[in-house]
Amino acid sequence: MLAWWLAAALAAVVVALLLRLRALRRAMLTVQQDMQGRLQQAAVRAQRQAVAEERERIYADLHDDLGARLLQLVYAATDAAQADLARAALQDLRDVVTRSRSEVGSLEHVLDDIRCEAVQRLAAAGIELLWEAPAELPEVEIEASRALHLYRIVREAISNALRHARAQRLRVRVRVGAERLDLELTDDGDAGPPTAPSGRGMRNMQARAGQLQGAIHWLPGTLGGTKVLLSVPLAQERAASTAAQDCESGRAP
């Protein structure tokens, strides 16, 4: 009888040890999987950091080397058209180097940047800028990629007025509605609107307007030249801005 109890106790101990060993194996497997996941995450973060550092190095090289050469071309240009071409290329470079790093910006900030660049370029060519915009703008955030399309579209429109229209004045009207942003650029030059978009610059403007889910048109200008009408939706920007505010305040979107 005693031998039977000893055998039963020994069997119970063995079963308990086996169960404990199985539990330890499961725990070790969980720890191993967790460590592998952490190592993979660390490797991804390290790779992203390396890519970011390399991108910053390339940005710095572009700005220091290519930017300096473009600036030399601006000052060494023999006429206003060449100087403006170099100045526009320099601004494109600065867009890539600086604006592509940011995530969002306010509508007011984007329009201020557009106005400041227009003032500089037009003043260098002896052209007057008439800027008409609302005194107060809605608090709308615009993603850097969308803002970049706006910069490039307006820049190309100004380039066309400078190089082809022989304008004396350029008027920019800004209208902001409940759902849309409208930009109107009208010059008083002697070149009328094209019957159809021609040239790479105009095709790029159309493509960028499409990327913004908007539309662009060229019409006869009320000042005698060409009027460029750009209309883009603001609904996406408003939704992003509202979601960010809800997140900051702790409300569910």
C-alpha positions in Angstrom: 0.0 0.0 0.0 2.8 2.4 0.9 4.6 1.6 -2.3 1.4 2.5 -4.2 1.2 5.9 -2.5 4.8 6.6 -3.1 4.4 5.8 -6.8 1.3 8.0 -7.0 3.1 10.9 -5.3 6.1 10.5 -7.5 3.9 10.5 -10.6 2.1 13.6 -9.4 5.5 15.3 -8.9 6.6 14.3 -12.3 3.4 15.6 -13.9 3.8 18.9 -12.0 7.4 19.2 -13.2 6.4 18.5 -16.7 3.6 21.1 -16.6 6.0 23.6 -15.1 8.5 22.9 -17.7 5.9 23.4 -20.5 4.9 26.7 -18.9 8.5 27.8 -18.7 9.0 26.9 -22.4 5.9 28.9 -23.4 7.2 31.8 -21.3 10.7 31.6 -22.9 9.1 31.5 -26.4 7.0 34.6 -25.6 10.2 36.4 -24.3 12.1 35.3 -27.4 9.4 36.5 -29.7 9.1 39.8 -27.8 12.9 40.3 -28.1 12.9 39.5 -31.8 10.1 42.1 -32.3 12.0 44.7 -30.3 15.2 44.0 -32.3 13.3 44.3 -35.5 11.8 47.6 -34.4 15.2 48.8 -33.3 16.6 47.9 -36.7 13.8 49.7 -38.5 14.4 52.8 -36.3 18.1 52.7 -37.0 17.5 52.4 -40.7 15.1 55.3 -40.7 17.5 57.4 -38.7 20.3 56.5 -41.1 18.1 57.5 -44.1 17.1 60.7 -42.4 20.7 61.6 -41.6 21.7 60.8 -45.2 18.8 62.9 -46.5 19.9 65.8 -44.3 23.5 65.5 -45.6 22.2 65.6 -49.2 20.0 68.6 -48.4 23.0 70.4 -46.9 25.2 69.6 -49.9 22.5 70.8 -52.3 22.0 74.0 -50.4 25.7 74.8 -50.0 26.9 73.8 -53.4 24.1 74.1 -55.9 22.5 77.0 -54.1 25.7 79.0 -54.1 26.1 78.5 -57.8 22.5 79.5 -58.6 23.0 82.6 -56.5 26.1 83.4 -58.5 24.0 83.1 -61.7 21.5 85.5 -60.3 24.1 88.2 -59.8 26.0 87.4 -63.0 23.0 87.4 -65.3 23.2 89.7 -68.2 19.5 90.5 -68.3 16.4 90.3 -66.1 15.0 87.2 -67.7 18.2 85.1 -67.0 18.3 86.5 -63.5 14.7 85.5 -62.8 15.2 82.0 -64.3 18.1 81.5 -61.9 16.2 83.0 -59.0 13.2 80.7 -59.7 15.5 77.7 -59.8 17.1 78.7 -56.5 13.6 79.0 -54.9 12.7 75.5 -56.2 15.9 74.2 -54.5 15.0 75.9 -51.3 11.5 74.3 -51.5 13.1 70.9 -51.7 15.6 71.6 -48.9 13.3 73.4 -46.4 9.6 73.0 -47.0 9.8 69.2 -47.7 11.0 68.8 -44.1 7.8 70.3 -42.5 4.5 68.4 -42.2 1.9 71.1 -42.2 1.6 74.9 -42.3 -1.2 77.4 -41.9 -3.0 78.8 -44.9 -2.0 82.3 -43.8 1.7 81.3 -43.7 1.5 79.6 -47.2 -0.1 82.7 -48.7 2.5 85.0 -47.0 5.3 83.0 -48.5 3.7 83.2 -51.9 3.3 87.0 -51.6 6.8 87.6 -50.4 8.3 85.6 -53.2 6.1 87.4 -55.8 7.2 90.8 -54.4 10.9 89.9 -54.7 10.7 88.5 -58.2 8.4 91.2 -59.6 10.3 94.1 -58.0 13.6 92.8 -59.5 11.9 92.9 -62.9 10.3 96.4 -62.3 6.8 95.0 -62.2 4.2 96.2 -59.8 2.3 93.7 -57.6 -1.3 94.3 -56.7 -2.1 91.8 -53.9 -5.8 91.5 -52.9 -6.6 89.1 -50.0 -9.0 89.0 -47.1 -7.8 90.8 -44.0 -8.5 87.7 -41.9 -8.1 84.1 -43.1 -9.5 80.9 -41.6 -7.3 78.7 -39.5 -6.7 76.0 -42.0 -3.6 73.7 -42.0 -2.1 72.6 -45.3 0.2 69.7 -45.7 3.7 70.4 -47.0 3.2 68.4 -50.2 0.0 70.3 -51.1 1.6 73.7 -50.2 4.5 72.8 -52.5 2.1 72.3 -55.4 0.6 75.8 -54.7 4.1 77.4 -54.6 5.1 75.8 -57.9 1.8 76.7 -59.7 2.0 80.4 -58.7 5.7 80.5 -59.4 5.2 79.2 -63.0 2.4 81.7 -63.6 4.6 84.5 -62.5 7.4 83.2 -64.7 5.1 83.2 -67.7 4.1 86.8 -67.0 7.7 87.9 -66.6 9.1 86.1 -69.7 6.3 86.2 -72.2 3.8 88.9 -71.4 6.0 91.9 -71.0 3.7 93.1 -68.2 3.9 96.2 -66.1 1.5 95.0 -63.4 0.4 91.7 -61.9 -2.7 91.4 -59.8 -3.2 88.5 -57.4 -6.6 88.0 -55.8 -7.2 85.5 -53.0 -10.6 84.3 -52.2 -11.3 81.8 -49.5 -14.8 80.2 -49.3 -16.3 77.6 -47.0 -14.8 74.8 -49.1 -12.4 76.2 -51.7 -9.4 78.4 -52.1 -9.3 80.5 -55.3 -6.2 82.3 -56.6 -6.5 84.7 -59.6 -3.4 86.0 -61.2 -3.9 88.7 -63.9 -1.2 90.5 -65.9 -1.5 93.6 -68.1 0.9 92.3 -70.8 0.4 92.0 -74.5 0.3 88.2 -74.6 -3.2 86.7 -74.4 -4.2 83.4 -73.0 -3.3 80.2 -74.9 -6.0 78.4 -76.8 -4.8 75.2 -75.1 -2.2 74.5 -72.5 1.1 74.3 -74.4 4.6 73.8 -73.1 5.9 71.8 -70.2 5.4 74.6 -67.7 1.6 74.8 -68.3 1.2 71.0 -68.4 3.0 70.9 -65.1 0.6 73.5 -63.7 -2.3 71.4 -64.8 -0.8 68.2 -63.3 -0.2 70.0 -60.0 -3.7 71.3 -59.9 -4.9 67.8 -60.5 -2.8 66.6 -57.6 -4.6 69.1 -55.5 -8.0 67.8 -56.7 -8.5 71.3 -58.2 -8.7 73.0 -61.6 -6.8 75.7 -63.4 -7.9 77.8 -66.4 -6.3 80.5 -68.6 -8.7 83.4 -69.7 -8.4 86.8 -71.2 -7.3 89.2 -68.4 -9.4 92.2 -67.3 -6.1 94.2 -67.3 -5.5 93.3 -70.9 -3.2 90.3 -70.6 -3.8 86.8 -69.3 -5.8 85.7 -66.2 -4.9 82.4 -64.5 -7.6 81.0 -62.3 -6.7 78.3 -59.8 -9.4 76.7 -57.6 -8.6 74.0 -55.1 -10.6 72.4 -52.3 -9.9 73.2 -48.7 -12.1 70.4 -47.2 -9.2 68.0 -46.7 -7.1 70.7 -45.0 -10.1 71.6 -42.7 -10.7 67.9 -41.8 -7.0 67.4 -40.9 -7.0 70.6 -38.8 -10.2 69.6 -37.0 -8.8 66.1 -36.3 -5.6 67.5 -34.9 -7.5 69.9 -32.6 -9.8 67.1 -31.4 -6.7 65.0 -30.6 -5.0 67.8 -28.7 -8.1 68.4 -26.6 -8.7 64.7 -25.9 -12.0 64.5 -27.9 -12.7 61.6 -30.1 -12.8 62.5 -33.8 
